[in-house]
Amino acid sequence: MFVHLFYIYVCYVFNSSLGVLLCLYYLNTSKFPVIKYLINISVLYITYLLIYVRFCS
């Protein structure tokens, strides 16, 4: 169930402008800690927006 929700979430992300950054994050997780930090912040923000739109609109 969690994996299924994760793939749905990935689809949402790849439909946004952060899809390319997400690819960079998975390819270079250990090489670019700054990018990793920025992506973590971005993912949290996107998650918040998705939850807000789904349950608060």
DOTOR-671325 format. One record per residue (C-alpha): y, z, x. Coordinates in steps of 0.02 Angstrom, whole numbers, plus 50000, padded with zeros to 5 digits. Each point is the difference from the previous one (the first is absolute). Example, Ala and Ser with C-alpha at 12.3 -4.5 7.8 and 13.67 -1.06 7.14 Angstrom:
REM DOTOR-671325
<pt yy="49775" zz="50390" xx="50615"/>
<pt yy="50172" zz="49967" xx="50069"/>
REM end
This chain:
REM DOTOR-671325
<pt yy="50000" zz="50000" xx="50000"/>
<pt yy="50120" zz="50048" xx="50139"/>
<pt yy="49961" zz="49841" xx="50096"/>
<pt yy="50031" zz="49896" xx="49843"/>
<pt yy="50170" zz="50082" xx="49975"/>
<pt yy="50037" zz="49973" xx="50184"/>
<pt yy="49969" zz="49813" xx="49985"/>
<pt yy="50113" zz="49991" xx="49847"/>
<pt yy="50133" zz="50092" xx="50100"/>
<pt yy="49980" zz="49877" xx="50144"/>
<pt yy="50026" zz="49857" xx="49878"/>
<pt yy="50163" zz="50079" xx="49943"/>
<pt yy="50057" zz="50021" xx="50180"/>
<pt yy="49955" zz="49822" xx="50051"/>
<pt yy="50098" zz="49935" xx="49851"/>
<pt yy="50153" zz="50085" xx="50074"/>
<pt yy="50103" zz="49965" xx="50154"/>
<pt yy="49906" zz="50135" xx="50097"/>
<pt yy="49836" zz="49903" xx="50003"/>
<pt yy="50033" zz="49931" xx="50174"/>
<pt yy="50049" zz="50172" xx="50065"/>
<pt yy="49839" zz="50071" xx="49927"/>
<pt yy="49901" zz="49871" xx="50099"/>
<pt yy="50092" zz="50050" xx="50158"/>
<pt yy="49963" zz="50182" xx="49961"/>
<pt yy="49813" zz="49973" xx="49990"/>
<pt yy="49996" zz="49886" xx="50152"/>
<pt yy="50108" zz="50109" xx="50113"/>
<pt yy="49976" zz="50178" xx="49938"/>
<pt yy="49968" zz="50074" xx="50171"/>
<pt yy="50122" zz="49889" xx="50096"/>
<pt yy="50162" zz="50024" xx="49901"/>
<pt yy="50020" zz="50180" xx="49938"/>
<pt yy="50179" zz="49962" xx="49943"/>
<pt yy="49939" zz="49859" xx="49887"/>
<pt yy="49863" zz="50116" xx="49938"/>
<pt yy="50129" zz="50131" xx="49955"/>
<pt yy="50111" zz="49876" xx="49908"/>
<pt yy="49853" zz="49928" xx="49904"/>
<pt yy="49943" zz="50173" xx="49948"/>
<pt yy="50173" zz="50034" xx="49929"/>
<pt yy="50001" zz="49830" xx="49914"/>
<pt yy="49827" zz="50026" xx="49924"/>
<pt yy="50050" zz="50169" xx="49932"/>
<pt yy="50157" zz="49923" xx="49924"/>
<pt yy="49903" zz="49856" xx="49921"/>
<pt yy="49872" zz="50122" xx="49931"/>
<pt yy="50140" zz="50102" xx="49921"/>
<pt yy="50076" zz="49844" xx="49922"/>
<pt yy="49833" zz="49942" xx="49929"/>
<pt yy="49966" zz="50171" xx="49924"/>
<pt yy="50176" zz="50010" xx="49930"/>
<pt yy="49994" zz="49826" xx="49923"/>
<pt yy="49827" zz="50028" xx="49925"/>
<pt yy="50026" zz="50173" xx="49926"/>
<pt yy="50188" zz="50021" xx="49979"/>
<pt yy="50055" zz="49834" xx="49926"/>
REM end
